[in-house]
Amino acid sequence: MILPKIRLITLLSSFLACSFCCGTAPAVQQQPRLVLQITIDGLRGDMPLRFMDALPPGGFRYFYENGIWFTNAYYQHSNTETIVGHATLATGAQPAEHGMIGNIWLDRESGQLHYNIEDAEYSVVGDKSFIDKKTEIDPTQRAARSEGRSARAIPCSTFSDELLLASAGQAKVFAVSVKDRGAVPLAGHGGKAFWFNKKSGEFISSTYYYDAYPGWVKSWNNEYKADKLLNTSWELSQPQARYMQADADDRSFEIDIKGFGRTFPHNYGDDRKYFYTFLTLSPVGDELTLDFVQTLIEQEQIGRDQVCDYLAVSFSSTDYVSHIFGPASLESEDNLYRLDRTLAALITEVDKVIGLDKTLIVLSADHGNPEAPEVMAQLGMQTRRMSPERVSTDEIMAGLQQKFGLGKELIELYYHPYIYLNHQVIADKGLDRQEVEFTIAEEMTKIPGIAAALSSSALQRQRFINSRFDQLVRNNFYQGRSGDIYIIQQPYHHLVSEETTPLAAMHGSPYNYDLFVPVVFAGNGIKAKTVSRLIHPVDIARTLANCLHIKPPSSADGSVLKEVCEENISD
């Protein structure tokens, strides 16, 4: 008898799901009903530990007292930006494999800048715009040519993709963030992603994920919860004298974004032009994310059956606050205290609805953050603020003119950290592209404040100069997206374009302050332990896959963290 095709698929799906849920879990570990991946945008590895003694139970203290805390975790790629770190966490691969080499790159075919996950074929659901280029303070969003978003630019699978495959599509997979680039990579190619609309105060998605919003999303948005904060302010959550940074509330390098101010209280006002943006520059951005996630958990029945679900939550406020006020500011400290309570509320919700014993949690960050140059200058360091527009000095152009008979014509674009050469001009003039790369790289290192300039041709051919940067930059190289020369500034030398919003602090470097992040696993019977051996965030996806006994993402090159899957699981 030949079974009908639909019936055969149903039987096969049921068999695969049963095997995934019931037959692969080790005896010492209960199969989780939920993998909860928490990413805190811009949380340097030392920041929660610095304030741990001042934190109440729950939140970071829950992870510290109940989780496996890896205190020596560093990224292995050079361009420590949001999309790069989130894609690395999602895929367990380096940018050289997952292709997200920066928030922006030059599309050689069109000759225009490309925003990492933009996809013109998939508009925002309902065609509602979420970017106003006149008011958008994120220069990378302003560079996007469309508002469509999808995961199609990521060429390899994610952990969430593999979970869907292993469960025959029965796992529920969601990712939520204020930032689109904080949600899309973690949702993978098969999950659902939501992000915040800074024009309307809603959480939105694209037609890559939905033709129309589920009823609960419409209901949440129709409550206009953000609007309840009109004419309110971000106030300190405790008496100012209790803060370590009590005297750091108004420093010259802090930025007043459109009247949001440099001192407490920071008034959200009632001008819809910037009101929703102001919310994201404060702990409220994370609190709105939490509220939406709590509704999602309930309405989508997350973790309620024997099939393991996946929920990724990326909290964005820490990154925004650090950019505007610096990590060593009163604002950043208060944000961390408020974030701690947000984490505590999320953990409490998951425990009540699903059970922490049935939830495998991993917390990390997409990158770290540096102190403002002025803070380090107070310690006696030589620091400075630099503009990429001023890097291509007349002296360097004169040197190129003397050697090649050409100057600025050789350069198509400099969008930090990459110089993109004009390949057509180089070919038309019969020049050797490698020689042009090497010459420009050598000239760039003569500029005060530039630590290194690395030729992509040399890195591809593994002709290293034995600097600490070589492998980091090579891990960031993806053919067709990366530029021809990678520029690295000296430590605590901030390269910020004069054409973008001024920033107090700017991450993105290959230095330890940007590479260092927390990695913590908790829940699902894990016993507390502090681990100081060197690990890397690429290890997370492979470790999650190993714990669930599914295959790792297609390009994952990390190692399984044995402390999570073998040594510290309770009976």
C-alpha positions, -999 to 999 in steps of 0.1 A, spaced: 0 0 0 13 34 -9 5 60 17 -8 94 4 20 120 4 4 143 30 -1 113 54 35 102 49 48 136 57 26 138 88 39 104 100 75 114 93 71 147 111 56 130 142 84 104 143 111 131 140 94 152 167 91 123 190 127 113 186 138 149 192 117 153 223 119 119 239 148 98 227 180 119 227 182 136 261 209 122 284 198 106 317 214 133 339 197 162 322 160 169 316 152 179 281 145 216 283 112 230 270 127 263 262 161 277 252 161 313 263 190 333 247 194 367 263 218 392 246 226 426 262 238 449 236 271 466 246 275 449 280 313 446 286 323 415 305 332 433 337 302 456 340 277 433 359 304 420 382 315 456 391 281 463 406 272 428 418 274 436 455 249 464 451 223 443 433 193 427 450 183 390 444 172 379 410 186 395 378 223 393 374 226 379 409 205 349 398 230 341 371 260 347 394 246 325 422 230 298 400 248 297 367 281 288 350 298 322 346 326 323 321 347 353 331 372 352 303 351 353 271 364 373 241 352 377 205 377 367 178 367 392 150 379 428 146 348 448 138 328 446 170 295 460 159 259 450 167 251 428 136 285 411 137 281 400 173 245 389 170 252 369 139 281 353 156 260 343 186 233 330 162 255 309 139 285 300 160 306 312 131 330 340 125 320 369 101 342 352 75 315 325 73 283 343 83 290 373 61 278 400 86 311 420 85 297 452 97 265 472 102 272 487 67 292 476 37 296 487 1 276 468 -24 300 465 -53 272 457 -78 251 488 -71 280 510 -59 258 520 -28 260 513 9 241 483 21 225 480 56 233 445 68 198 428 69 179 451 46 158 433 20 137 453 -4 115 423 -13 101 421 22 85 453 34 72 461 69 39 443 76 12 467 67 37 489 48 41 511 79 73 531 78 97 529 108 126 551 96 124 588 92 158 598 78 153 634 90 150 623 126 167 589 127 199 592 149 213 558 138 235 566 108 234 529 97 196 529 95 197 562 75 220 545 50 195 518 42 178 522 9 147 502 19 129 493 51 124 457 43 143 432 65 151 395 64 177 370 73 185 362 36 219 379 37 232 354 63 245 325 42 246 298 69 222 283 93 216 294 129 210 274 161 173 283 158 172 270 123 187 237 134 162 235 163 134 238 138 149 211 116 154 188 145 118 192 156 103 188 122 92 224 123 72 220 156 95 242 177 83 278 182 111 302 174 110 340 182 134 368 186 126 403 199 147 435 202 144 472 199 169 469 171 160 450 139 196 438 137 193 425 172 163 403 164 167 391 128 199 371 131 188 352 162 154 344 147 173 328 119 158 319 85 128 300 99 118 319 130 98 351 137 115 384 145 100 416 160 117 450 165 106 485 178 92 512 156 107 545 167 81 564 147 50 548 163 60 531 196 49 497 182 67 464 177 68 454 141 80 427 117 84 423 79 65 403 53 95 378 54 79 366 86 42 375 85 16 384 59 -5 400 87 2 403 124 -13 378 149 -42 392 169 -21 395 201 5 417 184 -23 440 171 -37 442 206 -4 449 222 3 477 197 -32 491 201 -26 496 238 0 522 230 20 514 261 49 537 252 25 567 250 18 564 287 52 579 292 45 611 275 56 641 296 75 618 320 112 616 327 140 591 333 146 596 370 173 580 391 160 547 406 177 553 440 193 582 459 222 597 439 247 593 468 244 555 465 259 554 430 295 547 423 293 573 395 274 598 417 296 627 406 296 618 369 263 633 358 275 661 335 308 659 316 318 677 285 319 647 262 283 636 270 258 642 243 226 661 245 205 643 218 178 667 206 171 681 241 172 648 260 198 665 282 231 655 299 218 655 335 190 638 354 161 639 350 160 632 313 126 644 300 109 623 273 86 652 265 56 651 242 71 658 208 64 626 188 93 635 165 118 622 190 97 608 219 101 571 209 138 576 202 143 591 237 126 560 252 152 537 235 180 559 249 169 550 284 160 518 304 125 521 291 136 506 258 144 473 276 112 475 297 90 478 267 109 449 251 102 429 283 65 437 283 62 426 246 81 394 254 59 386 284 28 389 261 45 367 235 53 340 260 17 338 271 0 342 237 22 319 218 22 293 246 60 292 247 75 262 265 41 245 272 46 212 254 73 185 251 89 202 220 117 225 230 110 261 219 135 290 214 131 326 225 158 352 219 156 386 237 182 413 228 181 443 252 194 474 234 194 502 260 229 495 275 245 501 241 225 533 234 232 548 269 269 540 267 271 557 233 254 589 245 269 592 280 298 567 282 300 535 302 315 553 332 285 576 337 257 580 362 233 572 334 250 539 325 251 528 362 214 536 367 206 518 334 224 487 347 204 487 379 171 491 359 183 464 335 189 441 365 153 445 375 141 438 339 162 406 339 147 396 372 112 401 359 119 380 328 134 352 349 104 353 373 80 352 343 98 322 328 99 304 361 62 310 367 50 299 333 75 273 322 99 266 351 136 274 353 143 237 357 128 233 322 145 263 307 181 264 295 193 300 296 223 316 281 232 353 286 259 371 267 265 404 247 272 412 211 303 434 220 318 453 248 324 491 251 353 515 257 355 543 281 353 578 266 387 590 255 385 619 280 381 594 309 413 576 299 431 609 293 425 616 330 447 586 338 475 600 316 468 580 284 473 597 250 439 596 234 420 616 208 388 618 188 394 613 151 372 619 120 373 594 92 368 623 68 402 637 78 421 604 76 428 608 38 451 637 42 467 657 15 501 644 23 490 608 18 473 617 -15 504 634 -26 524 602 -20 500 582 -40 500 607 -68 538 606 -69 539 567 -71 508 559 -93 499 592 -109 466 591 -91 454 601 -57 418 602 -44 407 585 -77 420 553 -63 396 552 -34 359 544 -40 348 548 -4 361 549 32 334 536 55 352 527 87 368 502 92 372 495 55 388 514 26 371 503 -6 394 509 -37 381 518 -71 388 485 -89 377 499 -122 401 528 -121 430 505 -110 422 481 -139 419 509 -165 453 523 -155 469 489 -155 479 491 -119 486 461 -96 458 461 -71 479 444 -44 506 470 -48 480 498 -45 466 481 -13 500 477 3 510 513 -5 479 529 8 481 507 39 517 517 45 508 554 41 478 552 64 500 540 93 518 573 91 487 591 103 488 599 141 464 577 159 463 549 134 477 517 148 476 495 117 462 492 82 459 457 69 456 447 32 429 422 24 450 406 -3 477 399 22 453 385 47 437 363 21 471 349 12 480 346 49 509 369 45 506 382 80 528 408 96 526 390 129 506 416 146 479 408 172 453 421 147 459 397 118 437 368 127 410 391 141 408 410 108 410 378 87 381 364 107 361 395 96 368 391 59 340 380 36 346 381 -1 324 407 -19 315 426 13 347 434 30 368 463 18 404 463 5 422 478 35 412 475 72 420 505 94 426 502 131 430 531 154 451 533 185 435 522 218 409 547 231 412 567 199 376 572 187 369 573 150 335 589 145 323 605 113 316 642 113 284 634 93 268 612 120 254 619 154 282 628 179 289 600 204 305 600 239 319 565 234 323 543 203 328 505 201 339 486 170 377 481 177 397 449 180 408 458 215 400 439 246 374 464 259 353 457 228 360 420 226 353 412 263 317 400 271 300 379 297 289 344 289 266 327 315 246 295 313 218 288 338 186 269 345 178 233 334 196 218 364 229 236 359 249 240 391 268 273 399 304 276 389 328 303 379 351 294 349 382 315 341 396 296 311 395 314 278 364 308 257 347 326 228 311 335 220 312 313 189 312 284 214 276 292 225 257 279 194 276 246 193 272 242 230 234 247 228 233 222 199 253 197 219 231 200 250 200 193 229 217 166 209 210 182 175 235 191 148 253 224 151 247 253 127 262 247 92 293 269 97 297 268 135 334 266 144 333 270 181 339 243 207 315 227 231 317 242 266 321 210 285 312 227 318 277 232 305 270 199 289 290 174 310 304 184 343 279 207 361 245 191 355 226 180 386 208 147 388 
